[in-house]
Amino acid sequence: MPKRCSSPIDQMNRAFLRGLAVGQALRGEKNMDTVRYVTVAASAFYRKLKDPGSFSVRDARILARRYFNDRQLCEAFGVEYHGATAEDGDTRR
């Protein structure tokens, strides 16, 4: 049976969760540490992780500033990336 193509929304949701996981790993944090920053109940945070589209704009801003680099943000929000990140060898900062 052939694989079904995922929709652009599904791709962005996966990119958002991937960026969050990478950012948490780089900081040595877990989901319960992140709950403190978005100031929602733990159960609500885990529910939002199952449906990343349910994060509020406020939550997304908090998470983006803390955990995401510019490339990850572009992937998570479906915008074409035009810059260079440190992973790409860009050392200008």
C-alpha positions, 0 to 999 in steps of 0.5 A: 500500500503506498504511503499517503502524502502528508499535508503541508499542515502536518509537515509544519506541525512535525517541524514545530514539534521537532524544533521544540524537541531539539531546543529542549535537548540543547538546553537539557530540559524536559516537557515539564520544564517547558510548562513553566515558561508557557504558564499553562497546566501540564495536562493542557501542554501535553494536549497541545503537543498532540495538536500543535495547531492549538498552541496560542500565538502567545505560547508560540512566541514564548517557545520560539524565543527560547527553543527555535533558531531561524531555520526551524521557525521557517520550517514550522511556519511554512516560510521559505528560508533565505538565511544561514544558521550556525549549522550551515557554517555561518560564523557571522554573529 
